[in-house]
Amino acid sequence: MTKDKCMAVFDLGYKIIARPNNSLSLDGGIKLLAAMAVVTLLIALGFARLGAWMVLPFAGLELAAFAYAFYYVYLHASDYESIAIEEDKVIVEKKSYKNSSITVFQRYWTQVSVRAVVNSQGKSGLFIGSHGKEIEFGRHLIDDEQRVALARELKQKFKNVS
């Protein structure tokens, strides 16, 4: 006589992380900025030799603007937003350069919706909330198609509460 073996089934959780696409490393950004500076300054010096010396300050302003843009991208390179489902909790974590927040919802009551965002020129937003508390997920990190697909997947995950 053999015994039937029961297999324990565990919900190991679910996590999704949205990050910006940072294909340029810090070293690559510095090299690119240096190359742009050399080319810009060579052109500006050429015009200055021809008598158009006012090109030099504008070339410097252009390089300063590019340097600030690269610095801003570097500061936000480690930004992310994540959604984790652990047993009966939904944990939404947001981290940006100076701010970070963690919001926890009860999985059973959590609602997901995709709707138009006010003043966003036709863009939609993915909202996660419960009991009057709601947060937007992935505003700058995912597009409208990804929002709809993620909302569908999350609704399915929230339904599977045991």
DSSP file with accessible surface (Angstrom, degrees, kcal/mol):
  #  RESIDUE AA STRUCTURE BP1 BP2  ACC     N-H-->O    O-->H-N    N-H-->O    O-->H-N    TCO  KAPPA ALPHA  PHI   PSI    X-CA   Y-CA   Z-CA
    1    1 A M              0   0  238      0, 0.0     2,-0.3     0, 0.0     0, 0.0   0.000 360.0 360.0 360.0 127.5    0.0    0.0    0.0
    2    2 A T        -     0   0  126      0, 0.0     2,-0.3     0, 0.0     0, 0.0  -0.801 360.0-128.7-106.3 146.4    1.5    3.4   -1.0
    3    3 A K        -     0   0  193     -2,-0.3     2,-0.4     1,-0.0     0, 0.0  -0.707  23.5-118.2 -89.0 142.0    0.8    6.7    0.5
    4    4 A D        -     0   0  153     -2,-0.3     2,-0.5     1,-0.0    -1,-0.0  -0.662  29.2-137.8 -76.3 131.7   -0.3    9.6   -1.6
    5    5 A K        -     0   0  201     -2,-0.4     2,-0.4     2,-0.0    -1,-0.0  -0.786  10.3-146.8 -93.6 133.1    2.3   12.3   -1.3
    6    6 A C        -     0   0  129     -2,-0.5     2,-0.5     0, 0.0     0, 0.0  -0.824   7.9-145.4 -98.4 135.3    1.0   15.9   -0.9
    7    7 A M        -     0   0  165     -2,-0.4     2,-0.3     2,-0.0    -2,-0.0  -0.872  12.9-133.2-101.9 129.3    3.1   18.6   -2.4
    8    8 A A        -     0   0   67     -2,-0.5     2,-0.5     2,-0.0     0, 0.0  -0.645  16.7-151.9 -79.5 135.8    3.1   21.9   -0.7
    9    9 A V        -     0   0  131     -2,-0.3     2,-0.4     2,-0.0    -1,-0.0  -0.949  12.6-168.9-112.6 125.5    2.6   24.9   -2.9
   10   10 A F        -     0   0  157     -2,-0.5     2,-1.0     3,-0.0    -2,-0.0  -0.916  24.1-132.4-115.6 140.6    4.1   28.2   -1.9
   11   11 A D        -     0   0   78     -2,-0.4    76,-0.2     1,-0.1     3,-0.1  -0.816  22.0-172.4 -87.2 105.7    3.6   31.6   -3.3
   12   12 A L        -     0   0  165     -2,-1.0    -1,-0.1     1,-0.3     2,-0.1   0.435  41.4-114.5 -82.4   0.8    7.1   32.8   -3.7
   13   13 A G        -     0   0   31     71,-0.0     2,-0.3    74,-0.0    -1,-0.3  -0.278  19.6-107.6  96.8 178.0    6.0   36.3   -4.6
   14   14 A Y  E     -A   85   0A  37     71,-1.6    71,-3.2    -3,-0.1     2,-0.4  -0.988  27.6-178.5-150.4 138.4    6.2   38.5   -7.6
   15   15 A K  E     -A   84   0A 121     -2,-0.3     2,-0.4    69,-0.2    69,-0.2  -0.987   6.7-174.1-146.5 136.0    8.2   41.6   -8.3
   16   16 A I  E     -A   83   0A  51     67,-2.5    67,-2.4    -2,-0.4     2,-0.4  -0.990   8.3-163.8-128.2 137.2    8.5   43.9  -11.2
   17   17 A I  E     -A   82   0A  80     -2,-0.4     2,-0.5    65,-0.2    65,-0.2  -0.986   4.1-159.6-124.3 130.5   11.0   46.7  -11.5
   18   18 A A  E     +A   81   0A  10     63,-3.5    63,-2.0    -2,-0.4   120,-0.1  -0.945  20.8 168.1-109.2 126.2   10.8   49.7  -13.9
   19   19 A R        -     0   0  139     -2,-0.5    61,-0.2    61,-0.2    59,-0.1  -0.953  37.7-102.4-132.0 155.1   14.1   51.5  -14.6
   20   20 A P        -     0   0   40      0, 0.0     2,-1.0     0, 0.0   121,-0.1  -0.391  43.7-103.4 -71.9 155.1   15.2   54.1  -17.1
   21   21 A N        -     0   0  146      1,-0.1     2,-0.8    -2,-0.1     3,-0.2  -0.718  41.5-179.0 -81.6 106.2   17.3   52.8  -20.0
   22   22 A N        +     0   0   70     -2,-1.0    -1,-0.1     1,-0.2    55,-0.0  -0.704  18.0 154.3-108.3  79.6   20.8   53.9  -19.1
   23   23 A S        +     0   0  110     -2,-0.8     2,-0.6     1,-0.1    -1,-0.2   0.622  55.6  75.4 -83.9 -10.3   22.9   52.7  -22.0
   24   24 A L  S    S-     0   0   85     -3,-0.2    -1,-0.1     4,-0.0     2,-0.0  -0.896  73.6-147.6-106.5 119.8   25.6   55.3  -21.5
   25   25 A S     >  -     0   0   76     -2,-0.6     4,-2.5     1,-0.1     5,-0.2  -0.255  29.6-104.1 -75.1 170.5   28.0   54.7  -18.7
   26   26 A L  H  > S+     0   0   86      2,-0.2     4,-2.3     1,-0.2     5,-0.2   0.936 123.9  47.8 -61.1 -46.0   29.7   57.5  -16.7
   27   27 A D  H  > S+     0   0  110      1,-0.2     4,-2.5     2,-0.2    -1,-0.2   0.913 111.8  50.3 -61.7 -42.2   33.0   56.9  -18.5
   28   28 A G  H  > S+     0   0   20      1,-0.2     4,-2.5     2,-0.2    -1,-0.2   0.892 109.8  51.1 -63.6 -38.6   31.2   56.9  -21.8
   29   29 A G  H  X S+     0   0    8     -4,-2.5     4,-2.6     2,-0.2    -2,-0.2   0.904 110.5  48.3 -65.5 -40.5   29.4   60.2  -20.9
   30   30 A I  H  X S+     0   0  101     -4,-2.3     4,-2.5     2,-0.2    -2,-0.2   0.926 112.9  48.1 -65.9 -43.4   32.6   61.9  -20.0
   31   31 A K  H  X S+     0   0  153     -4,-2.5     4,-2.4     2,-0.2    -2,-0.2   0.914 112.8  48.4 -63.7 -41.7   34.3   60.7  -23.2
   32   32 A L  H  X S+     0   0   79     -4,-2.5     4,-2.6     2,-0.2    -2,-0.2   0.927 112.1  48.7 -64.8 -43.2   31.4   61.9  -25.3
   33   33 A L  H  X S+     0   0   41     -4,-2.6     4,-2.4     2,-0.2    -2,-0.2   0.904 111.5  50.3 -63.4 -40.2   31.3   65.3  -23.6
   34   34 A A  H  X S+     0   0   54     -4,-2.5     4,-2.4     2,-0.2    -2,-0.2   0.921 110.8  48.7 -64.3 -42.1   35.1   65.7  -24.1
   35   35 A A  H  X S+     0   0   54     -4,-2.4     4,-2.3     1,-0.2     5,-0.2   0.919 112.1  48.9 -64.4 -41.9   34.7   64.8  -27.8
   36   36 A M  H  X S+     0   0   43     -4,-2.6     4,-2.8     1,-0.2     5,-0.2   0.894 110.2  52.2 -63.4 -38.9   31.9   67.3  -28.1
   37   37 A A  H  X S+     0   0   25     -4,-2.4     4,-2.8     2,-0.2     5,-0.3   0.918 109.3  48.9 -64.3 -43.5   33.9   70.0  -26.4
   38   38 A V  H  X S+     0   0   86     -4,-2.4     4,-2.4     2,-0.2     5,-0.2   0.951 115.2  43.6 -61.8 -48.8   36.9   69.5  -28.7
   39   39 A V  H  X S+     0   0   83     -4,-2.3     4,-2.3     2,-0.2     5,-0.2   0.942 116.0  47.6 -63.8 -46.2   34.8   69.7  -31.8
   40   40 A T  H  X S+     0   0   22     -4,-2.8     4,-2.7     1,-0.2    -1,-0.2   0.920 113.8  46.9 -62.3 -45.1   32.7   72.7  -30.6
   41   41 A L  H  X S+     0   0   75     -4,-2.8     4,-2.8    -5,-0.2     5,-0.2   0.876 110.2  52.9 -68.7 -35.7   35.8   74.6  -29.5
   42   42 A L  H  X S+     0   0  118     -4,-2.4     4,-2.0    -5,-0.3    -2,-0.2   0.935 113.2  44.0 -63.0 -44.0   37.6   73.9  -32.7
   43   43 A I  H  X S+     0   0   98     -4,-2.3     4,-2.2     2,-0.2    -2,-0.2   0.934 114.7  49.2 -65.8 -44.3   34.7   75.3  -34.7
   44   44 A A  H  X S+     0   0    1     -4,-2.7     4,-2.3    -5,-0.2    12,-0.2   0.907 111.0  49.5 -63.5 -40.7   34.3   78.2  -32.4
   45   45 A L  H  X S+     0   0   92     -4,-2.8     4,-2.3     2,-0.2    -1,-0.2   0.880 108.0  54.9 -66.4 -35.0   38.0   79.1  -32.6
   46   46 A G  H  X S+     0   0   37     -4,-2.0     4,-1.1    -5,-0.2    -2,-0.2   0.928 111.0  43.9 -62.1 -44.5   37.8   78.9  -36.3
   47   47 A F  H  <>S+     0   0  104     -4,-2.2     5,-2.5     1,-0.2    -2,-0.2   0.874 110.5  55.7 -67.9 -36.1   35.0   81.4  -36.4
   48   48 A A  H ><5S+     0   0   25     -4,-2.3     3,-1.5     1,-0.2     5,-0.3   0.893 104.3  53.5 -64.1 -38.0   36.8   83.6  -33.8
   49   49 A R  H 3<5S+     0   0  226     -4,-2.3    -1,-0.2     1,-0.3    -2,-0.2   0.809 105.4  55.0 -65.1 -27.9   39.9   83.7  -36.1
   50   50 A L  T 3<5S-     0   0  148     -4,-1.1    -1,-0.3    -3,-0.2    -2,-0.2   0.441 130.1 -96.4 -84.4  -0.2   37.5   84.9  -38.9
   51   51 A G  T < 5S+     0   0   54     -3,-1.5     2,-1.2    -4,-0.2     3,-0.2   0.351  95.2 114.8 105.0  -4.5   36.4   87.8  -36.7
   52   52 A A    > < +     0   0   42     -5,-2.5     3,-1.6     1,-0.2     4,-0.3  -0.472  30.0 156.6 -95.1  65.9   33.2   86.3  -35.3
   53   53 A W  T >   +     0   0  168     -2,-1.2     3,-1.3    -5,-0.3    -1,-0.2   0.713  57.6  76.7 -68.1 -18.5   34.5   86.2  -31.7
   54   54 A M  T 3> S+     0   0   91      1,-0.3     4,-1.0    -3,-0.2    -1,-0.3   0.641  79.1  74.5 -69.3  -9.5   31.0   86.2  -30.2
   55   55 A V  H <> S+     0   0   51     -3,-1.6     4,-2.4     1,-0.2    -1,-0.3   0.860  84.3  67.1 -68.1 -32.7   30.7   82.5  -31.1
   56   56 A L  H <> S+     0   0   62     -3,-1.3     4,-2.3    -4,-0.3    -1,-0.2   0.920  99.2  45.7 -59.2 -49.7   33.1   81.6  -28.2
   57   57 A P  H  > S+     0   0   63      0, 0.0     4,-2.4     0, 0.0    -1,-0.2   0.913 114.4  49.4 -63.2 -36.0   30.8   82.5  -25.3
   58   58 A F  H  X S+     0   0  130     -4,-1.0     4,-2.4     2,-0.2    -2,-0.2   0.867 108.7  52.5 -70.4 -33.7   27.8   80.8  -27.0
   59   59 A A  H  X S+     0   0    6     -4,-2.4     4,-2.4     2,-0.2    -1,-0.2   0.910 109.7  50.0 -64.9 -39.3   30.0   77.7  -27.5
   60   60 A G  H  X S+     0   0   35     -4,-2.3     4,-2.4    -5,-0.2    -2,-0.2   0.908 110.2  49.5 -64.7 -41.1   30.8   77.8  -23.8
   61   61 A L  H  X S+     0   0  113     -4,-2.4     4,-2.4     2,-0.2    -2,-0.2   0.900 109.8  52.0 -63.6 -40.2   27.2   78.1  -22.9
   62   62 A E  H  X S+     0   0   91     -4,-2.4     4,-2.3     2,-0.2    -2,-0.2   0.932 110.7  47.1 -61.9 -44.7   26.3   75.1  -25.2
   63   63 A L  H  X S+     0   0   26     -4,-2.4     4,-2.6     1,-0.2    -2,-0.2   0.894 110.9  52.0 -65.4 -37.8   29.0   73.0  -23.5
   64   64 A A  H  X S+     0   0   59     -4,-2.4     4,-2.5     2,-0.2    -1,-0.2   0.909 109.3  50.2 -63.8 -41.0   27.8   74.0  -20.0
   65   65 A A  H  X S+     0   0   62     -4,-2.4     4,-2.3     2,-0.2    -2,-0.2   0.920 112.2  46.9 -63.7 -43.4   24.2   73.0  -21.0
   66   66 A F  H  X S+     0   0   78     -4,-2.3     4,-2.5     2,-0.2     5,-0.2   0.908 110.9  52.0 -64.3 -41.3   25.4   69.6  -22.3
   67   67 A A  H  X S+     0   0   40     -4,-2.6     4,-2.3     1,-0.2    -2,-0.2   0.925 110.6  48.2 -61.6 -42.3   27.5   69.1  -19.1
   68   68 A Y  H  X S+     0   0  149     -4,-2.5     4,-2.8     2,-0.2    -1,-0.2   0.912 110.2  52.4 -64.7 -40.5   24.5   69.8  -16.9
   69   69 A A  H  X S+     0   0   47     -4,-2.3     4,-2.3     1,-0.2    -2,-0.2   0.927 110.9  46.5 -61.7 -44.4   22.3   67.4  -19.0
   70   70 A F  H  X S+     0   0   51     -4,-2.5     4,-2.4     2,-0.2    -1,-0.2   0.894 112.5  50.9 -64.3 -38.8   24.9   64.6  -18.6
   71   71 A Y  H  X S+     0   0  123     -4,-2.3     4,-2.5    -5,-0.2    -2,-0.2   0.928 109.8  49.9 -63.6 -43.6   25.1   65.4  -14.8
   72   72 A Y  H  X S+     0   0  119     -4,-2.8     4,-1.6     1,-0.2    -2,-0.2   0.924 111.3  48.3 -61.9 -44.3   21.3   65.3  -14.5
   73   73 A V  H  < S+     0   0   86     -4,-2.3     4,-0.3     1,-0.2    -1,-0.2   0.916 110.9  51.7 -62.7 -41.4   21.2   61.9  -16.3
   74   74 A Y  H >< S+     0   0  126     -4,-2.4     3,-1.2     1,-0.2     4,-0.3   0.913 107.2  52.8 -62.6 -41.4   24.0   60.6  -14.1
   75   75 A L  H 3< S+     0   0   32     -4,-2.5     3,-0.4     1,-0.2    -1,-0.2   0.857 115.6  40.3 -62.0 -34.7   22.1   61.7  -10.9
   76   76 A H  T >< S+     0   0   41     -4,-1.6     3,-1.3     1,-0.2    -1,-0.2   0.267  83.9 103.7 -99.7  12.6   18.9   59.8  -12.0
   77   77 A A  T <  S+     0   0   34     -3,-1.2    -1,-0.2    -4,-0.3    -2,-0.1   0.802  83.8  45.6 -66.1 -28.1   20.7   56.7  -13.4
   78   78 A S  T 3  S+     0   0   62     -3,-0.4    -1,-0.3    -4,-0.3    -2,-0.1   0.296  83.2 126.0-101.3  12.5   19.8   54.6  -10.4
   79   79 A D    <   +     0   0   23     -3,-1.3     2,-0.3    15,-0.0    17,-0.2  -0.363  31.9 157.5 -65.3 147.6   16.1   55.7  -10.2
   80   80 A Y  E     - B   0  95A  44     15,-2.2    15,-2.9   -61,-0.2     2,-0.4  -0.984  32.5-148.2-161.9 164.1   13.5   52.9  -10.2
   81   81 A E  E     -AB  18  94A  26    -63,-2.0   -63,-3.5    -2,-0.3     2,-0.3  -0.991  22.4-174.2-134.3 140.0   10.0   51.9   -9.2
   82   82 A S  E     -AB  17  93A   2     11,-2.8    11,-2.5    -2,-0.4     2,-0.4  -0.974  19.1-156.2-138.0 152.6    9.0   48.4   -8.2
   83   83 A I  E     -AB  16  92A   0    -67,-2.4   -67,-2.5    -2,-0.3     2,-0.4  -0.998  17.5-175.8-124.2 124.9    5.9   46.5   -7.3
   84   84 A A  E     -AB  15  91A   5      7,-2.7     7,-3.2    -2,-0.4     2,-0.6  -0.976  13.3-158.2-122.8 134.6    6.3   43.4   -5.1
   85   85 A I  E     +AB  14  90A   1    -71,-3.2   -71,-1.6    -2,-0.4     2,-0.5  -0.963  17.3 174.0-111.4 115.1    3.5   41.0   -4.2
   86   86 A E  E >   - B   0  89A  94      3,-2.3     3,-2.5    -2,-0.6     2,-0.3  -0.952  58.7 -64.0-127.1 108.3    4.4   39.1   -1.0
   87   87 A E  T 3  S-     0   0  145     -2,-0.5    75,-0.1     1,-0.3   -74,-0.0  -0.309 123.1  -7.5  52.6-105.2    1.7   36.9    0.4
   88   88 A D  T 3  S+     0   0   76     -2,-0.3    19,-2.9    19,-0.1    20,-0.4   0.238 121.2  84.3-106.4  16.3   -1.1   39.3    1.4
   89   89 A K  E <   -BC  86 106A  86     -3,-2.5    -3,-2.3    17,-0.2     2,-0.5  -0.909  56.2-156.9-121.1 148.0    0.8   42.6    0.8
   90   90 A V  E     -BC  85 105A   0     15,-2.6    15,-2.9    -2,-0.4     2,-0.6  -0.989  18.0-165.2-117.5 119.4    1.4   44.7   -2.3
   91   91 A I  E     -BC  84 104A  28     -7,-3.2    -7,-2.7    -2,-0.5     2,-0.6  -0.932   5.6-169.3-113.6 119.1    4.5   46.8   -1.8
   92   92 A V  E     -BC  83 103A   0     11,-3.2    11,-2.9    -2,-0.6     2,-0.4  -0.938   9.0-172.9-109.1 120.0    5.2   49.8   -4.2
   93   93 A E  E     -BC  82 102A  46    -11,-2.5   -11,-2.8    -2,-0.6     2,-0.4  -0.942   5.9-173.0-117.6 134.2    8.6   51.3   -3.9
   94   94 A K  E     +BC  81 101A  55      7,-2.7     7,-2.6    -2,-0.4     2,-0.4  -0.994   3.9 179.7-126.0 131.7    9.8   54.4   -5.6
   95   95 A K  E     +BC  80 100A  66    -15,-2.9   -15,-2.2    -2,-0.4     2,-0.3  -0.990   8.0 161.1-134.1 125.1   13.4   55.7   -5.6
   96   96 A S        -     0   0   39      3,-3.6   -20,-0.1    -2,-0.4   -19,-0.0  -0.764  58.6 -70.3-128.2-177.2   14.6   58.8   -7.3
   97   97 A Y  S    S+     0   0   97     -2,-0.3   -21,-0.0     1,-0.2     3,-0.0   0.851 126.1   1.8 -44.1 -55.6   17.8   60.9   -6.8
   98   98 A K  S    S+     0   0  160      1,-0.0     2,-0.4    -3,-0.0    -1,-0.2   0.566 123.9  66.7-112.3 -10.4   16.8   62.4   -3.4
   99   99 A N        +     0   0  116      2,-0.0    -3,-3.6     0, 0.0     2,-0.3  -0.878  47.5 170.4-118.3 146.5   13.5   60.8   -2.6
  100  100 A S  E     +C   95   0A  93     -2,-0.4     2,-0.3    -5,-0.2    -5,-0.2  -0.985   5.7 177.7-148.5 147.1   12.3   57.4   -1.8
  101  101 A S  E     -C   94   0A  56     -7,-2.6    -7,-2.7    -2,-0.3     2,-0.4  -0.994  15.8-157.2-148.1 150.4    9.0   56.0   -0.6
  102  102 A I  E     -C   93   0A 109     -2,-0.3     2,-0.4    -9,-0.2    -9,-0.2  -0.999  11.5-172.4-128.8 126.7    7.5   52.7    0.2
  103  103 A T  E     -C   92   0A  16    -11,-2.9   -11,-3.2    -2,-0.4     2,-0.5  -0.982   6.3-159.7-121.5 131.9    3.7   52.2    0.1
  104  104 A V  E     -C   91   0A  76     -2,-0.4     2,-0.3   -13,-0.2   -13,-0.2  -0.936   9.0-175.9-116.3 131.2    2.1   49.0    1.3
  105  105 A F  E     -C   90   0A  10    -15,-2.9   -15,-2.6    -2,-0.5     2,-0.5  -0.896  35.2-106.2-119.9 153.8   -1.4   47.9    0.4
  106  106 A Q  E >>  -C   89   0A  87     -2,-0.3     4,-1.0   -17,-0.2     3,-0.7  -0.680  31.4-138.7 -75.3 123.6   -3.5   44.9    1.5
  107  107 A R  G >4 S+     0   0   10    -19,-2.9     3,-0.6    -2,-0.5    -1,-0.1   0.877  97.3  56.1 -57.1 -40.2   -3.5   42.6   -1.5
  108  108 A Y  G 34 S+     0   0  153    -20,-0.4    -1,-0.2     1,-0.2    53,-0.1   0.859 115.0  37.2 -63.1 -35.5   -7.1   41.6   -1.3
  109  109 A W  G <4 S+     0   0  135     -3,-0.7    22,-0.3     2,-0.1    -1,-0.2   0.510  87.6 119.2 -96.5  -5.8   -8.3   45.2   -1.5
  110  110 A T    <<  -     0   0    7     -4,-1.0     2,-0.4    -3,-0.6    20,-0.2  -0.409  44.2-163.7 -70.7 133.5   -5.8   46.6   -4.0
  111  111 A Q  E     -D  129   0B 134     18,-3.1    18,-2.2    -2,-0.2     2,-0.4  -0.901   5.3-157.2-115.8 146.4   -7.2   47.9   -7.2
  112  112 A V  E     +D  128   0B   9     -2,-0.4     2,-0.3    16,-0.2    16,-0.2  -0.978  17.6 170.1-123.1 134.3   -5.3   48.7  -10.4
  113  113 A S  E     -D  127   0B  36     14,-2.3    14,-3.3    -2,-0.4     2,-0.5  -0.995  24.9-151.7-144.2 150.1   -6.6   51.1  -13.1
  114  114 A V  E     +D  126   0B  49     -2,-0.3     2,-0.3    12,-0.2    12,-0.2  -0.991  36.3 147.8-118.9 121.0   -5.3   52.7  -16.2
  115  115 A R  E     -D  125   0B 102     10,-1.9    10,-2.9    -2,-0.5    -2,-0.1  -0.964  50.9 -75.2-148.5 166.5   -6.8   56.1  -17.0
  116  116 A A  E     -D  124   0B  78     -2,-0.3     2,-0.4     8,-0.3     8,-0.2  -0.314  43.8-133.6 -65.1 143.2   -6.0   59.4  -18.5
  117  117 A V    >   -     0   0   26      6,-2.1     3,-1.2     3,-0.0     5,-0.3  -0.849  24.9-108.6-100.7 135.6   -3.8   61.7  -16.5
  118  118 A V  T 3  S+     0   0  123     -2,-0.4    -1,-0.0     1,-0.2     6,-0.0  -0.346  99.5   6.3 -62.9 137.4   -4.8   65.4  -16.1
  119  119 A N  T 3  S+     0   0  160      1,-0.1    -1,-0.2    -2,-0.0     0, 0.0   0.823  96.3 114.3  60.7  33.7   -2.5   67.8  -18.1
  120  120 A S  S X  S-     0   0   26     -3,-1.2     3,-0.8     3,-0.2    -2,-0.1   0.258  82.6-116.7-117.4  11.7   -0.6   65.0  -19.7
  121  121 A Q  T 3  S-     0   0  195      1,-0.2    -3,-0.1    -4,-0.1    -5,-0.0   0.927  81.6 -37.1  57.0  51.3   -1.6   65.5  -23.4
  122  122 A G  T 3  S+     0   0   73     -5,-0.3    -1,-0.2     1,-0.3     2,-0.2   0.466 101.9 135.6  86.8   0.8   -3.4   62.2  -23.9
  123  123 A K    <   -     0   0  120     -3,-0.8    -6,-2.1    -6,-0.2    -1,-0.3  -0.518  44.0-139.4 -80.6 153.3   -1.1   60.0  -21.8
  124  124 A S  E     -D  116   0B  20     -8,-0.2     2,-0.3    -2,-0.2    -8,-0.3  -0.644   9.3-145.1-106.0 166.7   -2.5   57.5  -19.5
  125  125 A G  E     -D  115   0B   0    -10,-2.9   -10,-1.9    -2,-0.2     2,-0.6  -0.964  11.9-130.6-131.3 148.8   -1.3   56.5  -16.0
  126  126 A L  E     -DE 114 137B   0     11,-0.7    11,-3.1    -2,-0.3     2,-0.4  -0.895  30.5-167.6 -99.3 117.8   -1.2   53.2  -14.1
  127  127 A F  E     -DE 113 136B  25    -14,-3.3   -14,-2.3    -2,-0.6     2,-0.4  -0.909  11.5-170.8-114.5 136.0   -2.7   53.7  -10.6
  128  128 A I  E     +DE 112 135B   0      7,-2.6     7,-2.7    -2,-0.4     2,-0.3  -0.986  27.3 139.1-122.3 130.3   -2.5   51.3   -7.7
  129  129 A G  E     -DE 111 134B   6    -18,-2.2   -18,-3.1    -2,-0.4     2,-0.3  -0.990  30.1-167.0-164.2 171.7   -4.6   52.0   -4.7
  130  130 A S  E >  S+ E   0 133B  14      3,-2.4     3,-1.9    -2,-0.3   -20,-0.1  -0.931  72.6   6.8-165.2 141.0   -6.8   50.9   -1.8
  131  131 A H  T 3  S-     0   0  149     -2,-0.3     3,-0.1     1,-0.3   -21,-0.0   0.880 130.9 -48.6  52.6  45.9   -9.1   52.6    0.7
  132  132 A G  T 3  S+     0   0   91      1,-0.2     2,-0.5    -3,-0.0    -1,-0.3   0.408 115.3 111.2  80.6  -4.6   -8.8   56.1   -0.8
  133  133 A K  E <   +E  130   0B 117     -3,-1.9    -3,-2.4     2,-0.0     2,-0.3  -0.904  42.2 168.7-105.1 128.1   -5.0   56.0   -1.0
  134  134 A E  E     -E  129   0B  91     -2,-0.5     2,-0.3    -5,-0.2    -5,-0.2  -0.997  14.9-172.7-143.4 141.8   -3.6   55.8   -4.6
  135  135 A I  E     -E  128   0B  33     -7,-2.7    -7,-2.6    -2,-0.3     2,-0.4  -0.962  23.8-123.0-132.9 153.6   -0.3   56.2   -6.3
  136  136 A E  E     -E  127   0B  19     -2,-0.3     2,-0.4    -9,-0.2    -9,-0.2  -0.781  24.6-151.0 -94.7 139.7    0.8   56.3   -9.9
  137  137 A F  E     -E  126   0B   1    -11,-3.1   -11,-0.7    -2,-0.4     5,-0.1  -0.914  66.9  -1.8-114.6 132.6    3.4   53.8  -11.1
  138  138 A G     >  +     0   0    0     -2,-0.4     4,-1.8  -120,-0.1     3,-0.5   0.764  67.2 160.1  71.5  31.0    5.9   54.2  -13.9
  139  139 A R  T  4 S+     0   0  122      1,-0.3    -2,-0.1    -3,-0.2    -1,-0.1   0.901  83.9  17.0 -52.2 -47.9    5.0   57.8  -14.9
  140  140 A H  T  4 S+     0   0  161      1,-0.1    -1,-0.3     3,-0.0     3,-0.1   0.383 125.0  59.0-106.4   3.1    8.3   58.4  -16.6
  141  141 A L  T  4 S+     0   0   41     -3,-0.5     2,-0.3     1,-0.1  -122,-0.2   0.669 101.8  38.6-110.8 -22.0    9.5   54.9  -17.0
  142  142 A I  S  < S-     0   0   25     -4,-1.8    -1,-0.1  -124,-0.1     2,-0.1  -0.946  71.8-127.1-131.2 155.1    7.0   52.9  -19.0
  143  143 A D     >  -     0   0   80     -2,-0.3     4,-2.2    -3,-0.1     5,-0.2  -0.353  37.4 -92.9 -94.0 178.5    4.8   53.8  -22.0
  144  144 A D  H  > S+     0   0   58      1,-0.2     4,-2.1     2,-0.2     5,-0.2   0.878 123.5  51.4 -62.1 -39.8    1.0   53.5  -22.5
  145  145 A E  H  > S+     0   0  162      1,-0.2     4,-2.2     2,-0.2    -1,-0.2   0.911 111.1  48.1 -63.6 -41.8    1.2   50.0  -24.0
  146  146 A Q  H  > S+     0   0   98      1,-0.2     4,-2.7     2,-0.2     5,-0.2   0.863 108.5  55.4 -67.2 -34.9    3.3   48.7  -21.2
  147  147 A R  H  X S+     0   0    5     -4,-2.2     4,-2.6     2,-0.2    -2,-0.2   0.932 109.0  46.5 -61.7 -46.1    0.9   50.3  -18.6
  148  148 A V  H  X S+     0   0   64     -4,-2.1     4,-2.2     2,-0.2    -2,-0.2   0.936 114.6  46.8 -63.5 -45.2   -2.0   48.4  -20.1
  149  149 A A  H  X S+     0   0   46     -4,-2.2     4,-2.2     1,-0.2    -2,-0.2   0.920 114.2  47.5 -64.0 -42.5   -0.1   45.1  -20.2
  150  150 A L  H  X S+     0   0   12     -4,-2.7     4,-3.0     2,-0.2     5,-0.2   0.903 109.8  52.8 -67.1 -39.9    1.2   45.5  -16.7
  151  151 A A  H  X S+     0   0    4     -4,-2.6     4,-2.6    -5,-0.2    -1,-0.2   0.928 109.6  49.3 -60.7 -43.7   -2.3   46.5  -15.3
  152  152 A R  H  X S+     0   0  166     -4,-2.2     4,-1.8     1,-0.2    -1,-0.2   0.932 113.3  46.6 -60.9 -44.2   -3.8   43.3  -16.9
  153  153 A E  H  X S+     0   0   88     -4,-2.2     4,-2.2     1,-0.2    -2,-0.2   0.918 112.6  49.2 -66.1 -42.3   -1.0   41.2  -15.3
  154  154 A L  H  X S+     0   0    0     -4,-3.0     4,-2.9     2,-0.2     5,-0.2   0.906 107.7  54.0 -65.6 -40.8   -1.4   42.8  -11.9
  155  155 A K  H  X S+     0   0  104     -4,-2.6     4,-1.6    -5,-0.2    -1,-0.2   0.908 109.8  48.6 -59.0 -40.4   -5.1   42.3  -11.9
  156  156 A Q  H  X S+     0   0   96     -4,-1.8     4,-1.2    -5,-0.2    -1,-0.2   0.916 112.2  48.1 -64.7 -42.7   -4.6   38.7  -12.6
  157  157 A K  H  < S+     0   0   75     -4,-2.2     3,-0.2     1,-0.2    -2,-0.2   0.883 110.7  51.1 -65.3 -39.8   -2.0   38.4   -9.7
  158  158 A F  H  < S+     0   0   17     -4,-2.9     3,-0.4     1,-0.2    -1,-0.2   0.820 105.6  56.7 -68.4 -29.4   -4.3   40.3   -7.3
  159  159 A K  H  < S+     0   0  150     -4,-1.6     2,-1.7     1,-0.2    -1,-0.2   0.828  91.8  73.1 -67.6 -33.5   -7.1   37.8   -8.1
  160  160 A N     <  +     0   0   90     -4,-1.2     2,-0.5    -3,-0.2    -1,-0.2  -0.203  64.1 145.5 -81.3  50.0   -5.0   34.8   -7.2
  161  161 A V              0   0   53     -2,-1.7   -73,-0.1    -3,-0.4    -3,-0.1  -0.738 360.0 360.0 -87.6 127.4   -5.2   35.5   -3.4
  162  162 A S              0   0  149     -2,-0.5    -2,-0.0   -75,-0.1    -1,-0.0  -0.620 360.0 360.0-100.9 360.0   -5.3   32.3   -1.5
